[in-house]
Amino acid sequence: MRVGAMVVVPLLALSTLELSLRLAGYGYPTDFFLPARIEGRDFYVSNPKFGYRFFPPALARPPQPLRMPAQKPPGTYRIFLFGESAAYGDPDPSYGVGRYLQVLLQERYPETQFEVVCVAVTAINSHVILPLARECAHHQGDLWIIYMGNNEMIGPFGGATVLNSRAPSLGLIRASIAAKKTKIGQLMDALVQRYSTKAKTFKSWGGFKMLIKNRLSYDDPNRLRTYERFGKNLEDILHAGHQAGVPIILSTVASNFKDCGPFASLHGAGMRPDLQATWETLYQQGIALEGAGSYHQALDLYSQAAVIDPQYADVQFRMGTCHLALTNAAAARRDFELARDCDAMDIRTDSRLIQITKDAALRHARDGVYLLDSTEVLSKHSPSGILGCELFFEHVHLNFEGNYLLARAYADQIVNLLPPSVTERSKSDWVSADLCDRRLAVTVWDRLRIWKMISTRLQEQPFIDESDHATLMKLHETELNEINARMNLQSPEQARDMYQQALALAPEDNLLHANFAQFLEAGGFIAEAIDQAQLAHQLLPQASGPYFYLGTLLIRTGRTGEAADYFSRAIALHGDYYPQALNELGSILANRQEPAKAKTFYVRALRADPDYVDAYLNLGFLEQSQGNLNQALACYRQAAQLQPHGPPDFFSQAVALASHGRHGEAIEYFRTLLPYAPEFWQARYLLGVELTGQGNLEDARAQFAEVIRYRPDYAPAHMDLAVILARQGKPDQALEEFRTVFRLDPGNTLARQQIENLQAPKSHSG
């Protein structure tokens, strides 16, 4: 009885606590798929909080918003695509490999409905994919595609992770993950996150910049343990698919190793000081010769350095560059691959992970596992057979052409796995990349939008630390120039037609609606953009992103009450881990003359993301409007430190200059930053104020009008514009602006007085 009491009583207490937490609504759902009722139909939708079990909530990347019929309709072939950001389709999942694959299959076999369900998520690895695969085993899949490996070292429990312990025992990892399916486990994790010093190190998602200090040598024990964990997780993933009776295409992961050098290099352990001095001399002399175009001599010196230290990644990469310049493609590829394998910042799938994948496919060939070597497939379409920027945006993320070619390779294998009832009704061969682009509405405008996003990414760490960064930027500049030239060949009307034709064939494609909305917004068709965003929202009412985007569009039309409601819904769905929504809601409250409430939301946004520049700027602007100049300048300086030499830096200096009476210099700073950030409405407003003070009413009027275009709910801009219009002898226009001020700010007595004055009958004398 005593032993029973020692077991039963704690279990009863834990069960009571677990039940109490559940009844109180504590915690978050842990499954990837959540049931949802949409327009009278049962679906599964992706859980935006799925990553909370594996990451601190502020760092967890949400899955792609999607919906999947709860019961697979007859005549449907369902494919689950597993992986990380490369499989997800970063930087925009609208054009990921899964999207191209679905178009290819649908066009060739139109009588079958194909569903390519992308369950890939940014920053995850095999420790996350295993429980996800076990969940997908219960969702009527017909085929799995696995494309994983890039985040094995840096993702949860990896050898170079910043999130938790590095490469602990597999049993401990799985116990930790399983525990957080319970509310008690989630409560314990929340307490650790609150009080752990390490957990407080990263309060917001910082991308690759978070990983700069975490480096692994080629034979680091943490790296070796990670390979072992990867192999065991992969075995269990394949077992889960086999138990579900699902064939699996197991794909190796390709990477750009020609045009993307190593991110960090480390010397091998135990190098003697005299050898390191010799190595350094050879290395530096080799760099000088390579820069002068003397590739033979440079290669000779690099080769000598590599004999002393074969693990220094940059030497291997430079040897590859020299071999390629000397047209020795086979040697160049070998060197480039070795450079990738020795990269101390391991964010690409290396040769050892690739070999583990190949070996697993071979062992399970009789269990319905089929290998696809993506490197070999894509190399056939690359100059000299070496993967580079022709198919990649940067290091691992495939561009439009790369995603199409990989999808073609998957499609070629899938043909052999489809039932005869499908294949015997083939319409044609595989359609071209051009037709796929039309089905996905890949307009020239969208290409430019994506390439600009990537160019911005490449100007940050760790990319700027690469030895070949300048070459990579030149390649991207060439691509951007070509796209800009093509912009003149495709009119906005043609791009609009492409969207409309694509939506006519896929009216329930939420990504098409969302992208069309962005296109329309960029063209100034805000009302139509709202219509498309509404359609995207109706298809996925459980997703927070469409709520946020609709809110930003509604602000542009002055419908701030509705916008605030949408932002509030986005926050309710995603919690305080949606700093953009918190920031926008704060701005609405600030413009409603509710500064105390606005400040609360700005502070919450900064608590969720301490590096959120816009929130610092908005909080500073609020403080300045309340007369708290010192507090405002502190916020502006904080924003400037986060983006030195960028618009916030110029803005901070401009305000400081104006506060010291140096108005001419302040105006120049404001004017300098606006071409780089035309939507920076706070800068426009303060520039308008400065111009008014200098008597330049016409330019000031233009700035206030632009402020209103971006923030039609900002009453002070309407007020200042009204005053200028009155001074310029335009009473009717001034009256309209004063009325707007009074509508936005009913307590504004000056606006009311001006309205009465302008409406009063004019007296006539003599």
C-alpha positions in Angstrom: 0.0 0.0 0.0 2.9 2.4 0.8 4.5 1.7 -2.6 1.1 2.1 -4.3 0.6 5.4 -2.5 4.0 6.6 -3.6 3.0 5.9 -7.2 -0.7 6.6 -7.3 -0.8 9.8 -5.3 1.8 11.7 -7.5 0.1 10.3 -10.7 -3.2 11.5 -9.4 -1.8 14.9 -8.5 -0.2 15.3 -12.0 -3.4 14.1 -13.7 -5.4 16.7 -11.7 -2.9 19.4 -12.7 -3.0 18.4 -16.3 -6.8 18.4 -16.4 -7.0 21.7 -14.6 -4.6 23.3 -17.1 -6.6 21.9 -20.0 -9.9 23.1 -18.6 -8.3 26.5 -18.1 -7.3 26.7 -21.7 -3.6 26.9 -20.9 -1.0 26.1 -23.5 -1.1 25.5 -27.3 -2.1 22.7 -29.6 0.8 20.5 -30.7 -0.5 18.8 -33.8 0.5 20.2 -37.2 -3.1 19.8 -38.5 -6.1 21.3 -36.7 -9.7 20.6 -37.6 -11.7 23.5 -39.0 -15.1 24.2 -40.5 -14.9 26.5 -43.5 -17.9 27.5 -45.5 -19.8 24.4 -44.3 -17.0 21.9 -45.1 -14.6 20.0 -42.9 -10.9 20.7 -43.3 -7.6 20.4 -41.6 -5.6 23.6 -41.4 -2.0 24.1 -40.4 -1.4 25.1 -36.8 0.5 28.4 -36.6 1.8 27.3 -33.1 3.1 23.9 -34.3 6.8 25.0 -33.8 6.3 26.0 -30.1 7.1 22.4 -29.0 10.6 22.7 -30.6 11.5 26.4 -30.4 11.0 29.2 -28.0 7.7 30.8 -29.2 9.3 34.0 -30.3 11.7 32.0 -32.6 9.2 29.5 -34.0 8.5 29.9 -37.7 4.8 29.2 -38.6 4.0 26.6 -41.3 2.6 27.7 -44.6 -1.1 28.4 -44.1 -3.0 25.7 -45.9 -6.3 23.8 -45.8 -6.8 20.1 -46.6 -10.1 18.3 -46.9 -10.7 16.2 -43.8 -11.8 13.3 -45.9 -9.8 12.9 -49.1 -12.3 13.3 -52.0 -12.6 10.4 -54.5 -10.2 10.6 -57.4 -7.7 12.6 -55.3 -4.0 11.7 -55.1 -2.4 13.3 -52.0 1.3 13.9 -51.7 3.0 15.1 -48.5 6.2 17.2 -49.0 8.5 17.1 -46.0 11.5 19.3 -45.4 12.8 22.7 -44.3 12.9 26.1 -45.9 14.2 24.9 -49.2 11.2 22.5 -49.5 8.9 25.2 -48.1 9.8 27.5 -51.0 11.7 30.2 -49.3 11.6 33.2 -49.9 8.0 32.7 -51.1 6.2 29.4 -50.9 3.9 30.5 -53.8 6.7 29.4 -56.1 8.2 26.4 -54.2 8.9 23.0 -55.6 5.6 21.6 -54.4 3.7 24.2 -56.3 5.5 23.4 -59.6 5.0 19.7 -58.9 1.2 20.1 -58.5 0.9 22.0 -61.8 3.0 19.4 -63.6 0.9 16.5 -62.4 -2.5 18.3 -62.8 -1.7 19.4 -66.4 -0.6 15.9 -67.4 -3.4 14.0 -65.6 -6.3 16.5 -65.5 -8.9 13.8 -64.6 -7.2 13.2 -61.3 -7.2 15.8 -58.5 -3.6 16.2 -57.1 -3.0 17.6 -53.7 0.6 18.5 -52.9 0.5 19.3 -49.2 3.6 21.1 -48.1 4.3 20.4 -44.5 7.9 21.8 -44.7 8.7 24.5 -42.2 11.6 27.0 -42.0 14.4 26.2 -39.5 13.2 22.7 -38.5 15.2 19.5 -38.9 14.7 15.7 -38.6 13.8 15.9 -34.9 10.7 17.9 -35.9 10.0 16.0 -39.1 9.7 12.7 -37.3 6.7 13.5 -35.2 5.2 15.3 -38.2 5.6 12.2 -40.4 3.9 10.1 -37.7 1.0 12.5 -37.8 0.8 12.6 -41.6 0.7 8.8 -41.5 -3.0 9.1 -40.4 -4.0 11.5 -43.1 -4.6 9.4 -46.2 -1.4 10.2 -48.1 -0.6 8.4 -51.3 3.0 9.4 -51.5 5.6 11.1 -49.4 8.5 13.2 -50.6 11.4 14.0 -48.2 13.9 16.7 -48.8 15.7 17.4 -45.6 19.2 18.0 -44.2 20.1 21.7 -44.4 19.2 22.5 -40.7 20.5 19.3 -39.1 23.3 21.1 -37.3 21.7 24.4 -36.6 18.1 23.3 -35.9 16.6 22.0 -32.6 19.1 19.8 -30.8 21.7 20.1 -33.6 25.4 20.2 -33.1 25.5 24.0 -33.6 22.1 25.0 -32.4 21.5 28.2 -30.4 18.1 27.0 -29.2 18.8 24.3 -26.6 21.4 21.7 -25.6 23.7 20.6 -28.5 23.3 17.0 -29.6 22.1 15.4 -26.4 21.1 11.8 -26.2 18.4 10.8 -28.6 16.3 9.4 -25.8 16.4 12.7 -23.9 15.5 14.7 -27.1 12.5 12.5 -27.7 11.4 12.6 -24.1 11.6 16.4 -24.1 9.5 16.6 -27.3 6.9 14.1 -26.0 6.6 15.9 -22.6 5.6 19.1 -24.3 2.6 17.5 -25.8 1.2 17.7 -22.3 0.1 21.0 -20.6 2.4 20.3 -17.7 5.3 20.0 -20.0 4.4 23.2 -21.7 4.1 25.0 -18.3 7.5 23.7 -17.3 9.0 24.8 -20.6 7.5 28.3 -20.2 9.1 28.6 -16.8 12.4 27.6 -18.2 12.0 30.2 -21.0 11.2 32.9 -18.5 14.0 32.3 -16.1 16.8 30.7 -18.2 19.7 33.0 -19.1 20.3 31.1 -22.3 16.6 31.3 -23.3 16.8 35.1 -22.9 19.7 35.4 -25.3 17.5 35.3 -28.4 14.2 37.1 -27.9 13.2 37.3 -31.6 13.9 35.5 -34.9 17.2 36.8 -36.3 17.6 34.4 -39.2 21.2 33.3 -40.0 22.6 36.1 -38.0 21.8 34.1 -34.8 24.2 31.4 -35.8 27.4 33.5 -36.6 29.2 32.5 -33.4 28.3 28.8 -33.5 30.9 27.1 -35.5 31.9 23.5 -35.9 35.1 22.0 -37.1 35.0 19.1 -39.6 35.5 16.5 -37.0 33.8 18.2 -34.0 32.2 15.6 -31.7 28.9 17.5 -31.7 28.8 17.3 -35.5 29.6 13.6 -35.5 26.8 12.9 -32.9 24.4 14.9 -35.1 25.0 12.6 -38.0 24.1 9.7 -35.8 20.9 11.3 -34.7 20.0 12.2 -38.3 20.4 8.6 -39.4 18.2 7.2 -36.6 15.5 9.8 -37.1 15.5 9.1 -40.9 15.1 5.4 -40.2 12.1 6.0 -38.0 10.6 8.4 -40.5 10.9 5.8 -43.2 9.4 3.2 -40.9 6.4 5.4 -40.2 5.8 5.7 -43.9 6.2 2.0 -44.4 3.7 1.3 -41.6 1.2 3.6 -43.3 1.7 1.8 -46.6 2.9 5.0 -48.4 5.7 4.9 -51.0 8.4 7.5 -50.3 10.7 9.5 -52.6 13.7 10.1 -50.5 15.6 13.0 -52.0 19.1 14.2 -51.3 19.4 18.0 -50.8 21.2 20.1 -53.4 23.1 23.3 -52.6 25.0 26.1 -54.4 28.7 25.4 -53.9 30.1 27.2 -56.9 28.8 30.8 -56.3 28.4 30.6 -52.6 31.6 30.2 -50.6 31.9 28.9 -47.1 30.4 31.1 -44.4 33.2 30.4 -41.9 36.5 28.5 -41.9 38.4 26.9 -39.0 41.8 25.4 -38.8 42.2 21.8 -37.9 43.0 21.0 -34.2 46.5 20.9 -33.0 48.3 22.8 -35.8 51.8 23.8 -34.7 52.6 27.5 -34.7 55.4 27.2 -37.2 53.1 25.3 -39.6 50.4 27.9 -39.1 52.8 30.7 -40.0 53.8 28.8 -43.2 50.2 28.2 -44.0 49.3 31.8 -43.6 52.1 32.9 -45.9 51.0 30.5 -48.6 47.3 31.5 -48.2 47.9 35.2 -48.5 50.3 34.9 -51.4 47.7 32.6 -53.2 45.0 35.2 -52.7 47.2 37.9 -54.3 48.0 35.7 -57.3 44.4 34.7 -57.7 43.4 38.3 -57.7 45.9 39.0 -60.4 44.6 36.2 -62.6 47.6 33.9 -62.1 45.5 30.8 -61.4 48.2 28.2 -62.0 50.5 29.8 -59.5 47.7 30.5 -57.0 46.5 26.9 -57.2 50.0 25.7 -56.5 50.2 27.7 -53.3 46.7 26.8 -52.2 47.5 23.1 -52.7 50.5 23.5 -50.4 48.4 25.2 -47.8 45.8 22.4 -48.1 48.4 19.8 -47.4 49.2 21.5 -44.1 45.5 22.0 -43.2 43.0 20.3 -45.5 40.0 21.4 -43.2 40.2 25.1 -43.9 37.1 25.6 -46.0 38.1 28.8 -47.8 41.3 27.3 -49.2 39.3 24.5 -50.7 36.9 26.9 -52.2 39.6 29.1 -53.7 41.2 25.9 -55.2 37.8 25.2 -56.8 37.7 28.7 -58.2 41.1 28.4 -59.7 40.4 24.9 -61.2 37.2 26.3 -62.8 39.1 29.2 -64.3 41.5 26.7 -65.7 38.5 24.7 -67.1 39.2 21.6 -64.9 35.5 21.2 -64.0 35.9 17.8 -62.3 38.6 19.0 -59.9 36.7 22.2 -59.3 33.5 20.4 -58.3 35.5 18.2 -55.9 37.1 21.2 -54.3 33.8 23.1 -54.0 32.1 20.1 -52.4 34.9 19.7 -49.9 34.7 23.5 -49.1 31.0 23.0 -48.3 31.7 20.0 -46.2 34.3 21.8 -44.2 32.2 25.0 -43.8 32.3 25.8 -40.0 28.9 27.4 -40.3 27.1 24.3 -41.4 23.9 25.5 -43.0 24.0 23.3 -46.1 23.5 19.5 -46.3 27.0 18.1 -46.5 28.4 14.9 -48.1 28.1 12.8 -45.0 24.4 13.7 -44.6 23.9 13.0 -48.3 25.6 9.6 -47.9 23.4 8.7 -44.9 20.3 9.5 -47.0 21.6 7.4 -49.9 22.4 4.4 -47.6 18.9 4.6 -46.0 17.2 4.6 -49.4 19.3 1.5 -50.5 18.4 -0.4 -47.3 14.7 0.4 -47.6 14.4 -0.1 -51.4 12.2 -3.1 -50.9 9.9 -1.1 -48.6 8.8 1.3 -51.2 11.6 3.9 -50.8 13.0 5.5 -54.0 16.1 7.6 -54.0 16.4 10.8 -56.0 19.8 12.4 -56.1 18.9 16.0 -56.5 22.5 17.2 -57.0 23.1 14.9 -60.0 19.7 15.8 -61.5 20.2 19.5 -61.2 23.9 19.4 -62.2 22.8 18.2 -65.7 21.3 21.7 -66.1 24.2 23.6 -64.7 27.3 25.0 -66.5 30.2 22.6 -66.2 28.0 20.3 -64.1 28.5 22.4 -61.0 25.6 23.9 -59.1 25.5 27.7 -58.8 23.3 30.7 -59.0 21.8 29.6 -62.3 19.4 27.5 -60.1 19.7 29.0 -56.7 18.9 32.3 -55.1 21.8 32.0 -52.6 23.2 28.9 -50.7 20.3 26.4 -50.7 17.1 28.0 -51.8 16.2 27.1 -55.4 15.0 29.9 -57.7 12.1 29.6 -60.1 14.0 27.5 -62.6 15.6 25.3 -60.0 12.2 24.5 -58.4 10.7 23.7 -61.8 13.6 21.3 -62.6 13.5 19.6 -59.2 9.7 19.2 -59.6 10.2 17.6 -63.0 12.6 15.1 -61.5 10.0 14.2 -58.8 7.3 14.0 -61.5 9.4 11.6 -63.6 9.6 9.2 -60.6 6.0 9.7 -59.6 4.8 8.4 -63.0 6.1 5.0 -62.1 4.2 5.1 -58.8 0.8 6.2 -60.0 -2.0 3.6 -60.4 -2.9 2.6 -64.0 -6.3 4.2 -63.6 -4.4 7.5 -63.5 -1.6 6.9 -66.0 -3.8 5.5 -68.7 -5.6 8.9 -68.9 -2.5 11.0 -69.6 -3.2 14.2 -71.5 0.3 14.9 -72.7 3.9 15.0 -71.7 5.1 17.4 -69.0 4.3 21.0 -69.6 7.0 23.6 -69.9 8.4 25.9 -67.2 6.7 28.8 -69.0 3.2 27.2 -68.7 3.8 26.4 -65.1 4.8 30.0 -64.5 1.5 31.1 -66.1 -0.5 28.7 -63.9 1.3 30.1 -60.8 1.1 33.7 -62.1 4.8 34.3 -62.0 4.7 37.8 -63.5 7.8 39.8 -64.1 6.7 42.0 -61.3 6.7 39.0 -58.9 10.2 38.0 -60.1 11.5 41.5 -59.4 9.8 41.4 -55.9 11.4 38.1 -55.0 14.9 39.0 -56.3 14.8 42.3 -54.4 14.0 40.3 -51.2 17.0 38.1 -51.8 19.3 41.0 -52.7 18.4 42.5 -49.3 19.2 39.2 -47.6 22.6 39.0 -49.2 23.6 42.3 -47.8 23.4 41.0 -44.2 25.5 38.5 -42.2 26.5 35.8 -42.8 26.6 36.4 -46.5 28.7 39.6 -46.3 31.4 37.4 -44.6 31.9 35.2 -47.6 35.1 35.6 -49.5 33.2 35.7 -52.8 30.5 38.0 -51.6 31.3 40.7 -54.2 31.0 38.1 -57.0 27.7 36.9 -55.7 26.3 40.4 -55.5 27.4 41.1 -59.1 25.5 38.0 -60.2 22.4 39.3 -58.5 22.8 42.7 -59.9 22.9 41.2 -63.4 19.7 39.3 -62.7 17.9 42.3 -61.4 19.0 44.4 -64.5 17.6 41.7 -66.8 14.3 41.6 -64.9 14.1 45.3 -65.0 14.6 45.3 -68.7 11.8 42.7 -69.0 9.5 44.9 -67.0 9.2 47.1 -70.1 8.1 44.2 -72.2 5.3 43.0 -69.9 2.6 45.6 -69.3 0.6 45.8 -66.0 -2.4 44.7 -68.0 -0.7 41.5 -69.2 0.4 40.7 -65.6 -3.2 41.3 -64.4 -4.5 39.0 -67.2 -2.0 36.3 -66.1 -3.4 36.4 -62.5 -7.0 36.4 -63.7 -6.4 33.4 -66.0 -4.6 31.5 -63.2 -7.5 32.2 -60.8 -10.1 31.1 -63.3 -8.4 27.6 -63.2 -7.8 27.6 -59.5 -10.3 29.8 -57.7 -9.6 28.3 -54.3 -5.9 29.0 -54.4 -5.3 31.3 -51.5 -1.7 32.1 -52.5 -2.8 33.3 -55.9 -5.4 35.6 -54.4 -2.8 36.9 -51.9 -0.2 37.6 -54.5 -2.7 39.2 -56.8 -3.6 41.5 -53.9 0.0 42.5 -53.5 0.3 43.2 -57.2 -2.8 45.4 -57.2 -1.7 47.2 -54.1 1.7 48.0 -55.8 -0.3 49.4 -58.7 -2.4 51.6 -56.5 -5.6 49.6 -57.0 -6.3 49.4 -53.2 -10.0 48.6 -53.4 -9.4 45.7 -55.8 -6.5 44.6 -53.6 -8.8 44.5 -50.6 -11.3 42.3 -52.6 -8.5 39.8 -53.4 -7.2 39.8 -49.8 -10.8 39.2 -48.6 -11.0 36.1 -50.8 -7.7 34.8 -49.5 -9.0 35.4 -45.9 -12.3 33.6 -46.6 -10.4 30.5 -47.9 -8.2 30.5 -44.7 -10.2 32.3 -41.9 -8.0 30.6 -39.3 -4.8 32.1 -40.6 -3.5 35.3 -39.0 -1.5 36.6 -42.0 -4.6 37.5 -44.1 -6.1 39.4 -41.2 -2.9 41.5 -40.8 -2.6 42.2 -44.5 -6.2 43.3 -44.8 -5.6 45.6 -41.9 -2.7 47.3 -43.7 -4.8 47.7 -46.8 -7.8 49.1 -44.9 -5.6 51.8 -43.3 -4.7 53.0 -46.9 -8.4 53.6 -47.5 -9.0 55.3 -44.1 -11.1 52.4 -42.7 -9.1 52.4 -39.5 -11.9 51.0 -37.3 -12.1 47.9 -39.5 -8.3 47.7 -39.7 -8.0 47.8 -35.9 -10.4 44.9 -35.7 -8.4 42.8 -38.2 -5.2 43.5 -36.3 -6.8 42.5 -33.1 -8.0 39.2 -34.6 -4.4 38.5 -35.9 -3.1 39.1 -32.4 -5.8 36.8 -30.9 -4.8 34.0 -33.3 -1.0 34.4 -32.9 -0.7 36.0 -29.5 1.9 38.6 -28.7 4.3 36.8 -31.1 2.9 39.0 -33.9 4.8 42.2 -33.3 3.8 43.7 -36.6 0.1 43.5 -35.7 0.8 45.0 -32.3 2.8 47.8 -33.9 0.0 48.7 -36.4 -2.7 48.6 -33.7 -0.5 50.9 -31.6 -0.3 53.3 -34.6 -4.1 53.4 -35.0 -4.5 54.1 -31.3 -1.9 56.9 -31.5 -3.7 58.5 -34.4 -7.0 58.3 -32.4 -5.3 60.4 -29.8 -5.1 57.5 -27.3 -1.4 57.7 -26.5 -1.4 55.6 -23.3 -3.0 52.7 -25.0 -0.8 53.1 -28.1 2.4 53.1 -26.0 1.2 49.8 -24.4 1.0 48.1 -27.8 4.4 49.5 -28.9 6.0 48.2 -25.7 4.3 44.8 -26.3 5.7 44.7 -29.9 9.2 45.5 -28.6 8.9 42.8 -25.9 8.0 40.3 -28.6 10.8 41.6 -30.9 13.4 43.8 -29.2 15.0 44.4 -32.6 11.9 45.7 -34.2 12.9 49.0 -35.8 9.5 50.2 -36.8 8.2 49.9 -33.2 11.1 52.0 -31.9 10.3 54.7 -34.6 6.6 54.7 -33.8 7.2 54.8 -30.1 9.6 57.7 -30.6 7.2 59.5 -32.8 4.5 59.1 -30.2 6.8 60.5 -27.5 7.8 63.4 -29.7 4.1 64.2 -30.4 3.6 64.3 -26.6 6.5 66.8 -26.2 8.9 64.2 -24.8 11.8 64.9 -27.1 14.5 63.2 -25.0 12.6 60.0 -24.8 11.8 60.3 -28.5 15.5 60.8 -29.4 16.4 57.7 -27.3 14.0 55.6 -29.3 15.3 57.0 -32.6 18.9 56.3 -31.6 17.9 52.7 -30.8 16.4 52.3 -34.2 19.5 53.8 -35.8 21.8 51.4 -34.0 19.8 48.5 -35.4 20.1 49.9 -38.9 23.2 52.0 -39.1 23.6 54.1 -42.3 20.0 53.3 -43.2 16.8 55.4 -43.1 16.3 55.2 -39.3 19.9 56.5 -38.9 19.2 59.5 -41.2 15.9 60.1 -39.4 17.5 60.1 -36.0 20.1 62.6 -37.1 17.5 64.8 -38.8 15.4 65.0 -35.6 18.4 65.7 -33.5 19.5 68.5 -35.9 16.1 70.1 -35.9 15.9 70.0 -32.1 19.2 72.1 -32.1 17.7 74.6 -34.5 19.8 73.4 -37.5 16.7 73.2 -39.7 18.4 73.4 -43.1 20.6 70.4 -42.3 17.6 68.5 -40.9 15.7 69.1 -44.1 18.6 67.7 -46.2 18.7 64.5 -44.0 15.0 64.0 -44.4 15.2 64.5 -48.1 18.2 62.0 -48.3 16.3 59.1 -46.7 13.0 59.4 -48.4 14.1 58.0 -51.8 15.2 54.8 -50.0 12.0 54.6 -47.8 9.2 56.5 -49.6 6.6 54.9 -47.2 8.4 56.4 -44.1 5.5 58.7 -43.3 6.8 59.9 -40.0 9.8 61.4 -41.8 7.6 63.0 -44.4 5.5 64.6 -41.7 8.4 66.1 -39.9 9.9 67.2 -43.2 6.6 68.9 -43.9 6.8 70.7 -40.5 10.3 71.8 -41.2 9.4 73.1 -44.7 6.5 75.0 -43.3 8.7 76.7 -40.8 11.0 77.7 -43.6 8.1 79.2 -45.6 8.2 76.5 -48.3 4.5 75.9 -48.3 4.1 74.2 -51.6 6.7 71.5 -50.8 5.3 71.1 -47.3 1.8 70.6 -48.8 3.1 67.8 -51.0 4.7 66.1 -48.0 1.5 66.3 -45.9 -0.5 64.9 -48.8 1.9 61.9 -49.1 1.6 61.3 -45.3 -2.2 61.1 -45.8 -1.8 58.7 -48.6 0.1 56.3 -46.4 -1.7 57.1 -43.1 -5.1 58.6 -43.9 -6.0 58.3 -40.2 -3.3 60.7 -39.0 -5.2 63.8 -38.0 -2.2 66.2 -37.6 -1.2 65.7 -41.2 -4.8 66.7 -42.3 -4.6 69.6 -39.9 -1.3 71.0 -41.2 -2.5 70.5 -44.8 -5.7 72.3 -44.1 -3.8 75.3 -42.6 -1.6 75.5 -45.7 -4.6 75.3 -48.0 -6.3 78.1 -46.1 -3.1 80.2 -46.3 -2.9 79.5 -50.1 -6.5 80.8 -50.6 -8.1 77.4 -51.1 -11.0 77.6 -48.5 -13.1 74.7 -50.0 -10.2 72.3 -49.9 -9.1 73.5 -46.5 -12.7 73.1 -45.1 -12.7 69.4 -46.3 -9.4 68.7 -44.5 -10.6 70.5 -41.3 -13.8 68.3 -41.4 -11.6 65.2 -41.7 -9.6 66.3 -38.7 -12.8 66.8 -36.6 -14.0 63.3 -37.7 -10.7 61.7 -36.7 -10.3 63.8 -33.5 -13.8 65.0 -32.3 -12.1 66.8 -29.4 -10.0 69.1 -31.6 -11.5 72.5 -30.8 -9.2 74.3 -33.3 -10.5 72.3 -36.2 -14.1 72.9 -35.1 -13.4 76.7 -34.8 -11.9 76.7 -38.3 -14.9 74.8 -39.7 -17.2 77.4 -38.2 -15.1 80.3 -39.6 -15.0 78.9 -43.1 -18.8 78.0 -43.1 -19.8 81.5 -41.7 -21.5 83.8 -44.2 -19.2 86.4 -45.6 -20.1 90.1 -44.7 -20.0 92.6 -47.5 -19.4 96.4 -47.0 -20.5 99.4 -49.0 
